[in-house]
Amino acid sequence: MRRWRRGTAIFLRLTPFVVAFLRDRHRWVLFGAPRKLSAAKHRRRAERLTRTIARLGPTFIKLAQVFGARADILPEPYLTTISTLQDQVPPDRPEAIRSVIEAEEGVPVDTLFSSFEDEPVATASLGQVHRAQRDGRTVAVKVLRPGVEELIAVDLEISYSILFGLNLLFSNDHHVKALTSVVREFAVKVRAEMDFRQEAEHLERFRHHFAGDGRVRAPETLEALTRRRVLVMEWVDGDKIDALAERIAAGDISHDRLMATLIEVYLRMLLVQGFLHADPHPGNLLVDAEGRIVFLDWGMVVPLRPATRERIVSVALATARQDTDGMINGMYELGMIDPDISRAEIRDAAAEILGVVERARELGVERVQEIVGEIMDTFYTWPLVLPRELVYFFRAAALLEGIGFRYNPEFNGIKAARPVVLGMRGELLHAAGREPAQVALNLVDETRAVLGGVRDVVRRAEREELRVRMHPRDLLRLERLLLLQSRRVLFSIFALTIALIASITFIAVRNVWLLLTGIVVALIMFVVTVFIPMHLLESPLRHARGVRPGAREQERLAGPPPAPSRRSDSHV
């Protein structure tokens, strides 16, 4: 019964948005031209969607936070609006929290801690944090919410049912495929996130890898008290990273040094250490009194295999040297392109990305977020799927861009990252298995291959064996044109036949209503015949685009910097 009630509530709240998105593609859901909505209307819908998701509870809040970085699923302004979704929810009753701690630890709370604050200092979808004292030391006690595991299990079961229907209706839509992949991955990730023992392991791994770096740190865990639903760690005081305006203005913190450190740490996690903090948002980053960046909430971590890191570097190098074929090869290897899609069909998408990157080189002091937005729009428009490693890295990149722009309206992410990347170039190539000598050797091999290809083309031309083939998209357009015209002819014949049958029947039975019905049906078919939308001739690889807000709109959505807070609520 609970599943049916929950399923009904989800269906009633989300169906209007599903229908609205379908009507954006086809005005009458299954047919018709795309609707043209203004940026303001898209923004208002995005805000309503965000509020609806917040009311649906922890499962959908966590899912929405993942979707907030999936440019291959959602367009702007939905990405920007959903990314502001906070998972602050009302706290559970103190006795319920105490019962979880006592069930996990096997002893009363008052025995474990000399003092325990029943009022939480932070609440989130999956857990909440309480401050306590143990052996004269202040600690943060993170507790899994009672009943959240059962609720998420029910919500995931309902989500799978919805996805089953969507895959039946839109089996070839790359957005639906990406959506299905996200939910499946989320089901695995959220179960791992609800096991606090794994979070403790992630914390210790970060502390180990960055033990010698005095610019960053993570809380120390109390291993003896760590359980599946309870995590005890040292209490960390600091300012949220989006509340540093006064300290930066006073010169206590260097904005440039802060951004360089963040960029370097995330690059090192992604491409050197092979694990990435998968839940980056301002609440999970603090700056302590000594100016060190504190990374909190390690429930979600994405591991990266060396082969994946090498492919990411290969795609980046191919993009930098404008190598379309190398870029496409790497995209196939990363799983960004459906194997059923031919290379010829995806070349335009690769060329579009390369064009965006080329324009980025000429930006000067303009903000990189506009360029990132164009790349994200390309992922939404074309049948490209973001690998999960890049999804979370883009989330981190969006966070860093937002932080940089918050304190400096002239912040240029590309300019800030360039010296960091150059300084780490040897380390990045070594970690990805690409020594400089090997890179040079590969370039020589590629040059030989190109020259060999040119020679082969010349020889074929001399022997009159050179053939020119039409692009598959041109053939597909011709096929769709012929199909459209044949449908028009068939509809015209049917309309004429119905009108003749209705007229003959009226002569026989003298039934006016029958005649009118036949004429109306024939007229409808005639209208359909005349107004079959020409957008059906568009390439099936193209999809409806969203409207991306400009830089000032992004700034308005972000809002003014909040007042600095000395108490952290980001241990969750």
VENRAGI-V81806 format. One record per residue. N is the residue number from 1. RES is the residue in one letter. PHI is phi in degrees with one decimal (999 if undefined). PSI is psi in whole degrees, -180 to 180 (999 if undefined). NEAR is the number of other C-alpha atoms within 12 Angstrom. Layout:
# VENRAGI-V81806
n->(N N)
res->(RES RES)
phi->(PHI PHI)
psi->(PSI PSI)
near->(NEAR NEAR)
This chain:
# VENRAGI-V81806
n->(1 2 3 4 5 6 7 8 9 10 11 12 13 14 15 16 17 18 19 20 21 22 23 24 25 26 27 28 29 30 31 32 33 34 35 36 37 38 39 40 41 42 43 44 45 46 47 48 49 50 51 52 53 54 55 56 57 58 59 60 61 62 63 64 65 66 67 68 69 70 71 72 73 74 75 76 77 78 79 80 81 82 83 84 85 86 87 88 89 90 91 92 93 94 95 96 97 98 99 100 101 102 103 104 105 106 107 108 109 110 111 112 113 114 115 116 117 118 119 120 121 122 123 124 125 126 127 128 129 130 131 132 133 134 135 136 137 138 139 140 141 142 143 144 145 146 147 148 149 150 151 152 153 154 155 156 157 158 159 160 161 162 163 164 165 166 167 168 169 170 171 172 173 174 175 176 177 178 179 180 181 182 183 184 185 186 187 188 189 190 191 192 193 194 195 196 197 198 199 200 201 202 203 204 205 206 207 208 209 210 211 212 213 214 215 216 217 218 219 220 221 222 223 224 225 226 227 228 229 230 231 232 233 234 235 236 237 238 239 240 241 242 243 244 245 246 247 248 249 250 251 252 253 254 255 256 257 258 259 260 261 262 263 264 265 266 267 268 269 270 271 272 273 274 275 276 277 278 279 280 281 282 283 284 285 286 287 288 289 290 291 292 293 294 295 296 297 298 299 300 301 302 303 304 305 306 307 308 309 310 311 312 313 314 315 316 317 318 319 320 321 322 323 324 325 326 327 328 329 330 331 332 333 334 335 336 337 338 339 340 341 342 343 344 345 346 347 348 349 350 351 352 353 354 355 356 357 358 359 360 361 362 363 364 365 366 367 368 369 370 371 372 373 374 375 376 377 378 379 380 381 382 383 384 385 386 387 388 389 390 391 392 393 394 395 396 397 398 399 400 401 402 403 404 405 406 407 408 409 410 411 412 413 414 415 416 417 418 419 420 421 422 423 424 425 426 427 428 429 430 431 432 433 434 435 436 437 438 439 440 441 442 443 444 445 446 447 448 449 450 451 452 453 454 455 456 457 458 459 460 461 462 463 464 465 466 467 468 469 470 471 472 473 474 475 476 477 478 479 480 481 482 483 484 485 486 487 488 489 490 491 492 493 494 495 496 497 498 499 500 501 502 503 504 505 506 507 508 509 510 511 512 513 514 515 516 517 518 519 520 521 522 523 524 525 526 527 528 529 530 531 532 533 534 535 536 537 538 539 540 541 542 543 544 545 546 547 548 549 550 551 552 553 554 555 556 557 558 559 560 561 562 563 564 565 566 567 568 569 570 571 572)
res->(M R R W R R G T A I F L R L T P F V V A F L R D R H R W V L F G A P R K L S A A K H R R R A E R L T R T I A R L G P T F I K L A Q V F G A R A D I L P E P Y L T T I S T L Q D Q V P P D R P E A I R S V I E A E E G V P V D T L F S S F E D E P V A T A S L G Q V H R A Q R D G R T V A V K V L R P G V E E L I A V D L E I S Y S I L F G L N L L F S N D H H V K A L T S V V R E F A V K V R A E M D F R Q E A E H L E R F R H H F A G D G R V R A P E T L E A L T R R R V L V M E W V D G D K I D A L A E R I A A G D I S H D R L M A T L I E V Y L R M L L V Q G F L H A D P H P G N L L V D A E G R I V F L D W G M V V P L R P A T R E R I V S V A L A T A R Q D T D G M I N G M Y E L G M I D P D I S R A E I R D A A A E I L G V V E R A R E L G V E R V Q E I V G E I M D T F Y T W P L V L P R E L V Y F F R A A A L L E G I G F R Y N P E F N G I K A A R P V V L G M R G E L L H A A G R E P A Q V A L N L V D E T R A V L G G V R D V V R R A E R E E L R V R M H P R D L L R L E R L L L L Q S R R V L F S I F A L T I A L I A S I T F I A V R N V W L L L T G I V V A L I M F V V T V F I P M H L L E S P L R H A R G V R P G A R E Q E R L A G P P P A P S R R S D S H V)
phi->(999 -61.9 -62.7 -67.4 -63.6 -65.9 -62.2 -64.0 -62.6 -63.9 -61.3 -66.7 -82.7 -96.6 -56.1 -56.6 -73.6 -61.5 -62.0 -63.2 -66.3 -64.7 -69.6 -64.5 -85.1 -138.5 -54.9 -107.6 71.7 -101.3 -152.3 107.3 -72.6 -63.2 -79.8 -106.2 -107.9 -74.9 -61.4 -65.2 -67.5 -61.5 -66.2 -64.8 -65.0 -60.7 -67.3 -64.9 -62.4 -63.5 -64.4 -64.1 -61.7 -60.3 -74.8 -78.5 103.4 -60.3 -59.8 -77.2 -65.3 -65.2 -61.8 -63.0 -64.7 -71.9 -61.2 -61.4 -116.3 -97.4 -68.5 -83.8 -116.5 -119.2 -90.2 -77.6 -88.8 -66.5 -59.6 -64.4 -69.3 -66.9 -65.9 -85.2 -64.3 -102.2 -95.8 -77.4 -132.9 -58.0 -72.3 -77.9 -64.4 -55.0 -65.1 -67.7 -65.4 -62.8 -66.4 -65.1 -61.0 -67.2 -68.1 -79.8 -88.9 82.3 -138.9 -62.0 -59.7 -66.9 -80.3 -72.4 -124.1 -70.2 -150.2 -143.4 -85.1 -69.7 -78.9 -70.1 -90.4 -156.2 -130.6 -141.5 -64.6 -97.6 -149.1 -142.8 -114.0 -121.7 -91.5 -147.1 -120.6 -142.5 53.8 73.1 -120.2 -78.5 -129.7 -105.7 -110.2 -97.6 -124.9 -71.7 -63.8 -63.6 83.5 -69.3 -65.0 -65.9 -63.2 -66.6 -61.2 -65.5 -63.7 -67.3 -62.2 -65.9 -62.5 -64.0 -64.7 -64.0 -64.5 -59.7 -65.0 -64.1 -70.2 -69.8 -79.6 -130.2 -66.0 -103.4 -81.8 -71.4 -66.3 -65.8 -62.2 -65.6 -61.3 -62.5 -62.5 -63.4 -64.4 -63.0 -65.9 -61.8 -59.5 -75.7 -65.4 -70.1 -66.2 -66.6 -67.7 -83.9 -106.1 -69.3 -65.7 -69.6 -62.5 -61.4 -64.3 -64.3 -60.4 -68.1 -65.9 -62.1 -60.7 -68.6 -67.6 -112.2 -62.1 -90.0 -102.0 -76.8 -89.1 -134.7 -161.4 -141.0 -62.6 -83.6 -93.3 -96.0 -59.6 -65.8 -107.9 -77.9 -133.1 -61.0 -110.3 -137.5 -130.4 -113.2 -143.7 -64.4 -79.4 -120.4 -95.0 174.2 -98.2 -60.0 -69.0 -97.4 -130.9 -111.4 -57.4 -68.0 -70.1 -69.2 -63.9 -80.5 84.2 -67.9 -130.0 -89.8 -61.6 -63.5 -67.5 -61.6 -67.9 -63.2 -64.8 -61.7 -61.6 -64.9 -64.0 -68.8 -64.4 -67.5 -63.7 -71.2 -108.2 -111.4 -78.1 83.8 -147.8 -128.3 -63.2 -96.2 -132.6 -79.5 -154.5 -54.9 -69.3 -100.5 -126.7 -119.3 -124.3 -81.1 -64.1 -89.7 85.0 -82.4 -85.1 -106.6 -96.8 -119.4 57.1 -104.9 -66.8 -113.2 -134.2 -105.4 -80.2 -126.6 -74.9 -55.5 -63.2 -66.5 -61.4 -63.9 -66.5 -61.9 -62.9 -62.0 -63.5 -63.9 -66.6 -63.6 -64.3 -64.6 -97.5 60.3 -95.0 -64.1 -63.7 -62.4 -65.4 -64.7 -58.4 -64.3 -65.7 -62.8 -65.6 -80.7 79.7 -79.6 -123.7 -61.4 -57.2 -73.7 -90.8 -74.4 -62.5 -61.3 -73.5 -96.9 -62.2 -64.0 -64.6 -63.1 -64.7 -66.2 -64.8 -62.4 -64.1 -64.2 -63.2 -62.6 -67.4 -62.6 -67.5 -105.1 -71.7 70.6 -94.4 -66.4 -76.0 -72.7 -62.2 -65.7 -68.0 -58.3 -62.3 -64.9 -65.6 -62.9 -65.1 -64.1 -64.3 -72.4 -74.0 -97.9 -76.2 -111.3 -120.4 -73.1 -62.4 -61.0 -62.8 -73.1 -57.6 -73.6 -67.4 -65.9 -60.8 -65.2 -62.8 -64.5 -62.2 -63.9 -62.4 -64.0 -66.1 -60.7 -72.3 -60.6 -100.1 -148.0 -59.7 -97.3 -62.2 -118.9 -63.2 -64.4 -65.1 -70.2 -81.0 -58.1 -64.3 -65.4 -64.9 -62.8 -67.5 -101.4 -56.1 -61.7 -65.0 -67.5 -64.7 -65.3 -65.9 -88.6 76.6 -118.6 -65.1 -52.9 -63.9 -67.8 -60.6 -62.6 -61.6 -63.4 -64.6 -63.3 -62.3 -65.7 -62.9 -60.5 -63.8 -64.7 -63.1 -63.1 -65.1 -62.6 -62.0 -65.1 -62.1 -62.1 -63.8 -62.7 -64.7 -64.2 -88.1 56.9 -106.5 -77.1 -116.2 -115.8 -109.1 -72.9 -67.5 -53.1 -68.4 -67.1 -63.8 -65.6 -64.7 -63.1 -60.8 -68.4 -64.4 -63.1 -64.5 -63.3 -67.3 -65.9 -65.2 -63.2 -63.2 -63.8 -63.7 -65.1 -63.6 -62.7 -62.4 -63.7 -63.7 -63.6 -63.0 -65.7 -63.0 -63.8 -67.0 -64.3 -65.1 -64.4 -62.3 -78.9 -110.1 56.4 -104.6 -63.5 -63.4 -64.5 -63.0 -62.6 -61.0 -62.4 -65.0 -62.5 -61.7 -63.5 -64.5 -60.8 -65.3 -65.8 -62.2 -60.1 -61.8 -75.2 -108.3 -57.6 -63.3 -70.3 -66.2 -65.2 -78.7 -65.7 -59.6 -66.2 -79.4 -87.2 -134.3 -61.9 -94.2 -87.3 -112.6 -89.9 -67.3 -75.5 -62.2 -67.5 -68.1 -59.4 -64.7 -65.4 -64.1 -69.7 80.6 -72.9 -62.5 -75.1 -67.5 -60.2 -121.3 -90.8 -111.3 -84.6 -116.0 -108.7 -72.2 -79.2)
psi->(-40 -40 -41 -41 -45 -43 -40 -43 -44 -44 -46 -33 -33 -24 -44 -36 -38 -46 -41 -42 -39 -38 -23 -32 -42 122 -34 36 -59 -16 170 162 157 147 144 104 148 164 -35 -40 -41 -40 -42 -40 -41 -39 -40 -40 -41 -43 -39 -44 -41 -36 -20 -13 -173 -41 -48 -27 -46 -41 -43 -35 -32 -45 -26 -12 4 85 -15 -2 -45 141 175 151 11 -37 -49 -44 -45 -31 -17 -2 125 142 36 123 160 142 156 163 143 -40 -33 -41 -43 -37 -35 -46 -46 -35 -35 -41 -23 5 159 153 -41 -19 -36 -41 142 -27 148 121 118 -26 118 149 -14 140 140 -175 -42 -32 177 155 135 147 141 170 133 123 41 13 135 130 158 128 111 126 133 135 137 133 -6 -32 -42 -41 -43 -38 -43 -45 -39 -38 -42 -41 -40 -37 -42 -44 -34 -46 -41 -38 -29 -40 -37 62 -26 6 124 -23 -42 -40 -44 -40 -44 -43 -41 -46 -40 -45 -39 -38 -36 -45 -40 -33 -40 -37 -26 1 101 -14 -36 -37 -40 -40 -40 -41 -46 -33 -44 -45 -36 -48 -32 26 -33 3 108 0 -18 160 171 155 147 136 153 96 -35 -22 2 127 177 -40 5 132 124 127 166 147 135 124 143 174 139 149 -17 15 46 14 -45 -39 -36 -42 -34 -7 6 -31 136 122 -44 -43 -37 -47 -39 -40 -45 -45 -45 -42 -45 -37 -40 -39 -43 -49 -12 -57 -27 22 142 132 113 8 59 120 163 -30 -17 6 124 163 118 -177 -25 4 7 143 126 122 123 170 83 32 -35 119 136 117 148 124 154 -37 -39 -42 -41 -40 -39 -46 -40 -44 -41 -43 -41 -39 -41 -35 14 37 96 -46 -44 -38 -45 -41 -47 -37 -39 -44 -32 -6 20 -17 133 129 -24 -14 129 160 -38 -37 -24 -7 -35 -39 -43 -41 -36 -42 -44 -37 -39 -44 -39 -41 -31 -30 -21 15 -34 -124 5 157 140 -18 -31 -39 -44 -39 -40 -40 -41 -38 -34 -41 -36 -38 -43 161 63 144 126 126 149 -32 -43 -29 -51 -30 -39 -35 -43 -40 -40 -39 -47 -41 -43 -40 -45 -43 -28 -39 -13 102 -18 14 132 107 -39 -43 -39 -34 -26 -52 -32 -46 -42 -40 -27 5 -50 -41 -41 -44 -40 -43 -32 6 21 81 149 -39 -39 -38 -45 -43 -41 -39 -39 -44 -41 -38 -43 -42 -41 -47 -39 -39 -41 -44 -39 -40 -44 -43 -42 -39 -41 -36 7 37 6 126 147 123 147 150 137 -30 -34 -41 -40 -38 -42 -43 -43 -33 -45 -39 -40 -45 -38 -37 -39 -42 -45 -43 -38 -42 -44 -42 -45 -41 -44 -42 -42 -43 -42 -40 -44 -41 -37 -40 -35 -44 -9 43 107 -41 -37 -42 -46 -41 -45 -42 -42 -45 -43 -40 -42 -45 -35 -43 -44 -39 -43 -37 25 121 133 -16 -12 -18 -11 156 136 -11 -16 145 162 134 151 -178 120 127 151 -175 -42 -34 -39 -42 -39 -42 -36 -32 170 157 135 166 144 143 130 -7 129 137 21 19 -12 999)
near->(8 14 21 14 14 23 25 18 20 30 23 16 22 26 18 17 25 20 19 23 33 25 22 29 27 24 21 17 18 18 20 20 23 26 23 19 21 17 21 20 21 31 28 20 26 35 26 22 33 36 24 26 32 32 24 30 31 36 37 39 34 38 39 38 35 42 40 40 47 43 46 43 41 40 39 44 38 42 40 42 37 39 41 35 37 31 36 27 22 22 27 29 17 23 18 20 34 37 24 31 37 23 20 25 25 17 16 20 31 20 18 24 28 18 22 28 24 24 21 32 29 34 32 35 40 42 41 44 43 41 34 30 24 24 14 11 19 25 33 42 48 49 49 40 37 28 21 26 25 19 24 34 25 27 35 33 22 27 30 23 20 25 25 19 15 23 21 14 16 18 17 18 28 35 36 28 29 37 33 30 28 35 34 21 22 35 28 20 29 35 29 26 36 41 30 37 32 29 41 39 30 33 38 25 27 35 24 18 22 25 16 11 19 18 27 30 31 40 40 31 36 28 21 15 31 27 31 29 40 44 46 42 39 32 33 36 30 33 36 37 45 36 30 37 29 21 28 25 14 11 14 19 27 23 31 26 23 33 37 31 29 36 35 35 38 38 38 34 32 38 41 34 29 29 31 38 40 41 36 41 38 38 33 35 41 41 43 32 20 19 28 29 36 43 44 47 45 42 37 35 35 33 27 31 23 23 21 31 36 29 34 42 36 35 32 30 27 28 28 21 18 22 26 29 27 30 34 38 27 30 35 30 22 30 26 35 33 28 20 15 24 19 25 21 29 36 30 26 34 36 25 26 36 32 24 28 27 18 19 27 21 16 19 16 19 21 31 36 38 30 32 30 37 31 35 41 37 38 40 37 34 38 40 42 38 40 34 36 36 39 34 36 36 37 35 35 34 36 36 40 41 39 39 39 33 32 31 24 21 22 26 33 39 33 27 31 31 18 19 27 27 17 17 23 25 20 23 33 31 23 30 33 25 28 19 18 14 15 22 14 14 19 21 14 14 18 15 14 14 16 14 14 14 14 14 16 18 15 14 15 14 11 11 11 12 13 10 10 10 13 17 20 25 18 16 20 22 19 18 22 22 16 18 24 22 16 22 24 20 19 26 24 18 24 27 24 21 27 27 19 22 27 24 19 21 20 14 13 13 14 16 17 15 22 24 20 20 27 27 19 25 27 22 22 27 26 17 23 25 20 20 26 26 22 24 29 24 21 26 23 33 27 31 36 32 39 30 34 30 22 25 17 20 31 25 16 27 26 16 17 25 18 16 20 24 20 24 35 35 43 46 44)
